Amino acid sequence: AKLKSFAAKIIQLLKEWTETFPYDFQDEKSMKELKEIAHRITQCDEENGTVKKIISQMTQNLLMALSARSQYQEIREKFRQPVTDKGTILKTKPQSTQKDILSVCCDPLILAQQLTYVELERVSNIYPEDLMQIVSHMDSLDNHKCRGDVTKTYNLEAYDNWFNCLSMLVATEICRVVKKKQRTRMVEFFIDVARECFNIGNFNSMMAII
C-alpha cells in the first residue's frame, strides 16, 4: 500500500516535469533514466495495469512535444539562413509586382486579427524552460549579459525577431510611398491597425507598430 501511494506521487511529479520542462529529457541519458524509473514504478502495480497506461501516455506525450519542438526549430533555422540583399531584389522586380500592404489588405481590423494569429503562434511556443534558460545564464544582476549555451532560447528569439520584423515592415511600407498624400494615408492606416490591436488585446503588435 505504501509503495502504491509513493508510486502515485512519483507519477504526478514525472507528469508535471515532462509537461513543463520536456527539454530536460531531450538527451538519451535522461530519457533512459526516465524509462528506468517508469519501469520500476510499473512493477509496483502489475495487477491492474493502470500505472502502466498512465506512464505510457506520459511518455507518448513527451515524445510528441519533443518532436513538435524539433520541427519548429528546423523551420526557424531555415528562416535564419542569410538571404541576398532585399533592396536588390526589389529593384529587379517589375514595379507592377511590388504591392503595398493596402493592396493586399485594406481593412485595419482584418490585418490586426492576422497579426494576432501570428502573435499567438509565437507565444504558444514559449515555455517556462525558455525563461529558465535565460535566468540560469545571467552573469550578474549588474550587467544582465547572457553567456554559455543559449541556443535553447530560440523560441524567445523568434518572438523578439517577430517584433522587430513588424516594426521594420511598418516603417518600410510608409517610407516606400513617394507622394505625401499617400504616405499620410499609410500612416493613418497603421494607426487604425494599432488601435484595432489594442481593442483585441494584442499589445505587442500595437507597440511594434508604434
N, C-alpha and C positions, 0 to 999 in steps of 0.2 A: 504493500500500500504506500509506503514511504517512497519507494522507487518510482511508482506511477505519478505521485504528486510532484516529485522532483523532476521527472521527465517532462511533465506538462509545463513547468516553469522554464525549463531549458528550451523547449519548443517555442514558447512565447518569445523568449529572448532572441533565438535564432531567426524567427519570423520577422520580428521588428528590425533586427540588424540587417538581414538580407534585403528588406524592402527599403530601408532608409539609406544604407551605405552599401549598395551592391558591388561597387568598385573594390571593396575590401577583399572580395572573393574572385578578383579578375585573374590572379596568377594561379598556376597549377598547385602550388604548395598549400595555399589557403583553401582552395576548393577540395583538395584531398583531405585536409583536416576536417572540413565541414562534413564530408561524406563519412569519415570515420566516426565522428560524434553522432551523426544521424543513425549509423548502423548500430551503435551501442544503445541508443535510445529505443530503437525499434525492438531490440531484444527484451526490453522491459515490459513490452506489451504485445507479445506474439499471439495472444489468444484471439483478440477481436480484429486486429489489423487496422484500427482507427489511426494510431500514431503513424503507421507506415504510409497511409493515404495522405495525411497532413504533410509529412516530410517530403513525399513525392511531389505534391502540389507546390510546396515551398521551393523545392529545387527547380522545378519546371519554370516557375515564375521568375526565379533568379536568372536562369539561363536566357529566358526571353528578354529580360531587362538588359542584360549584358549585350545580347545580340543587337537589340534596338539601338543602344548607345554606340556600339561599334559601327553600325551602319550610318548613324548620324555623324559620327566623327569622320568617316570616309567621305561623306558628302561635303562636310566642312573643309576637309583637306583639299578637295577638288576646287572649291571656291577660293581657297587661299593661294592657289598657284598664280605666279605673276602673269599678267596679261600685257599685251603690247600697248603702246601709248593710245589712250582713248581719243585724244584730240586728233590724232592722225586718222583714226577710224572714222570719226565724224566728218572730217574733210573729204575723205574718199567716197563717202556715201552721197548719193544724189540728194538735193535739197528736198525733193518730194517725199523721200522716205524718212526724213528726220522729223518725227512727230513730237509735238509738245504734249504736256500732260493733259491739257484741256481737250485736245482732240481724242485722247484715249478715254478720259473720264472727266466730265464737266460738272458732275454732281458732288459737292463737298461731303455730303452725308455718306454716299457710297464709298468715296475714297477713304474717309475716316473709318468706316467699317472694315474695309480691306486692310488698312494699316493695323487695325486692332487684331485682326486674324493673325497677321504676321507677328505682332507683339505676343499674343497668347502662345503661338507656336514656339517662339524663342524662350518665353518664361517657363513653359511646361518642361523644357529640357534642363532647367537649372535645379540642382538637387542640393540638399544640405552639405554633402561631401565637397561640392564645388566651393562653397563658402569656407568650409573647414580647411580645405587645401590652401586657400589664401591666408587664413589666420595662422596656420602651422608654419608658414614660410616667412612670417614677419621677422625682420632683424631686430627691430625695437619699436617702441611707441613713438620715438623721435623722428625717424626717417621714413617709416612705413614702406620700405623697399622690399619687394619680394625677391627671394633667392631660391636656388635649387630647382628641382623639377616642378614646373608649374604647368606642364602640358595637360594635366587633368582638368584644368580650369577653362578648357576651350568653350564650354557652354556659356560661361560668363563673358568670355572674349567675344563670342558670336553675338551676344546681346549688346555688348558695348559697340561692336563694329556696326550693327544694325542702326543704332542711334546716330553714329557718325555718317553712315551712308544716307540716311533720311535727311539729315541736315544739309549734306552736300547736294542731294537731289533738289531740294527746295531752292538752294542758292543758285544752282545751275539753271533750273527752269526759269528763274526770274532774270538772271543775268544774260541768258542767251537771246532774250527778246530785245529787238533793236528799238522799236518805237516806244515812246514814253507812255502813250495811252494803253498799249497792250501790256506793258510792264506793270502799270498800275493795276490793271485788271488781274494780272497774275498774282500780285501781292495780295489783293483783296480776296482772291480765290483761296490762297493758302491761309489767310486769316480766318476765313469761313471754315476751312478744314480743321484748323486748330480748335475753333470754337466747338465744332461737332465732336472732336476727340475729347474735349473737356466734358461735354454732355454725356458721352458714353462712359467716361471714367478712364480713358486712355491718356493718362497724364504724361507718359514717357514720350509718345509721339507728339503730343502737344508741345512739350519742351524742346524736342528736336526741331520742330517747325519754327518755333520762336527763335 
